[in-house]
Amino acid sequence: MQFSFITKQQVEQLIKEKTPVEDFILIDVREPSEFNSSELPPIHSSAYNIPVGDLGPAFLTLDNKQFKQTYGFEKPNVHSDSTLASSGYGGVSHAFISSKAKKSIFGDDETISKKIIVYCKLGGRAQMAAQTLSELGIENVYCYKGSASEWWSK
């Protein structure tokens, strides 16, 4: 799977025309202190915060209920045969867990149709996050490379 890039204008149009959370998910991959900063706040009030270093473990070790309790939104399905899932990244090797646990962690084989847009402060971590999500087999991943710095610039 491969991710795509999305521009500021495309994100603005999506926010204007679609419903956040229902139609798309904004994930700010900065550290919580950056996410909560008034200097460069999240680009939209609907944005969720998952630091880039937590993405793999969050998607591979938390079941759907734990994920929603921790991050506040429904967990997109991770494909159990994806590159990162089969490598044991995040502390889980699917070869050693039961089929019931697999379903709880990876979900059914149905894919999410929502766009997942990741961003950070300058764009580097967003690209790493988009790559990680793609390697997890998550579809419809977009990297807003301009990120918060571009969003809040005049």
C-alpha positions in Angstrom: 0.0 0.0 0.0 1.1 3.5 -0.7 0.1 6.8 0.8 -0.6 10.0 -1.1 0.1 13.7 -0.4 -2.6 16.2 0.2 -2.3 20.0 0.0 -3.5 22.7 2.3 -6.2 23.7 -0.2 -7.4 20.1 -0.4 -7.6 19.8 3.4 -9.5 23.1 3.6 -11.9 21.9 1.0 -12.4 18.6 2.7 -13.1 20.4 6.0 -15.5 22.7 4.3 -17.4 20.0 2.4 -17.2 16.9 4.5 -17.8 15.9 8.1 -14.7 15.3 10.3 -14.6 11.9 11.9 -17.5 10.6 9.8 -15.8 11.2 6.4 -12.1 11.7 7.3 -9.8 11.6 10.3 -7.1 14.1 11.1 -4.2 12.7 13.0 -1.6 15.1 14.5 1.5 13.0 15.0 3.4 15.6 17.1 4.2 15.0 20.8 1.3 15.9 23.2 3.1 19.0 24.4 3.3 20.3 20.8 -0.3 19.3 20.1 -1.5 21.2 23.2 0.6 24.3 22.4 -1.1 27.6 21.6 1.9 28.5 19.4 0.9 26.0 16.7 -2.4 24.4 17.7 -4.0 21.5 15.9 -5.2 22.5 12.4 -8.8 21.7 13.3 -10.7 21.0 16.5 -11.5 17.5 15.3 -7.9 16.5 15.1 -6.7 13.5 17.2 -3.2 13.2 18.6 -1.1 10.0 18.2 2.6 10.7 18.4 4.5 9.2 15.4 6.4 6.8 17.7 3.2 5.5 19.1 1.5 4.7 15.8 2.8 1.2 15.2 2.3 0.0 18.8 -1.1 1.6 19.1 -2.5 0.0 15.9 -0.8 -3.4 16.5 -1.3 -3.9 20.3 -4.5 -2.2 21.2 -7.8 -3.9 20.5 -10.6 -1.8 19.0 -12.1 -0.9 22.4 -8.7 0.1 24.0 -7.8 2.1 20.9 -11.1 4.1 21.0 -10.7 4.7 24.8 -7.1 5.9 24.4 -7.4 7.9 21.2 -11.0 8.8 20.9 -11.9 7.4 17.5 -12.6 4.1 15.9 -9.5 2.2 15.0 -9.0 1.7 11.2 -8.5 -2.0 10.4 -4.9 -3.2 10.2 -4.3 -6.0 7.7 -2.8 -8.9 9.7 -0.6 -9.8 6.7 0.8 -6.3 6.3 4.6 -5.8 6.4 4.7 -4.4 10.0 2.1 -6.7 11.5 3.8 -9.8 10.3 7.2 -8.5 11.4 6.2 -8.3 15.0 6.6 -4.5 15.1 4.9 -3.0 18.1 5.5 -6.1 20.2 3.0 -8.4 18.5 3.8 -11.2 16.1 0.5 -12.5 14.7 1.9 -16.0 14.4 1.6 -16.4 18.2 -1.8 -15.0 18.9 -5.2 -16.7 18.8 -7.7 -16.0 15.9 -10.0 -14.3 18.4 -7.2 -12.0 19.6 -6.2 -11.3 15.9 -9.8 -10.2 15.1 -9.8 -8.0 18.1 -6.5 -6.3 17.2 -6.6 -6.4 13.4 -10.3 -6.2 12.9 -12.2 -7.9 10.1 -10.9 -7.9 6.6 -13.2 -5.0 5.7 -11.3 -1.8 5.1 -12.2 1.7 6.2 -13.3 4.1 3.5 -12.5 7.3 5.4 -9.5 9.3 4.5 -6.8 9.4 7.1 -4.8 12.6 7.0 -1.6 12.8 9.1 0.3 16.0 9.8 2.9 17.3 12.2 4.8 20.6 12.6 6.9 20.7 9.5 6.1 17.5 7.5 8.9 15.0 8.3 7.1 13.1 11.0 3.9 13.2 9.0 5.7 11.4 6.1 7.0 8.8 8.5 3.5 8.4 10.0 1.9 8.0 6.6 4.5 5.4 5.7 3.9 3.5 8.9 0.1 3.5 8.4 0.6 2.3 4.8 2.9 -0.5 5.9 0.2 -1.5 8.4 -2.1 -2.1 5.4 -4.3 0.9 6.1 -5.9 2.4 3.0 -6.7 6.0 2.1 -3.7 7.4 4.0 -2.8 11.0 3.1 0.2 13.0 4.3 -0.3 16.8 4.7 3.3 17.7 4.2 2.8 21.4 4.8 1.6 20.5 8.2 0.8 22.9 11.1 3.5 25.4 10.1 2.0 26.0 6.7 -1.6 25.9 8.0 -1.1 28.7 10.5 1.2 30.8 8.3 -0.2 34.1 7.0 
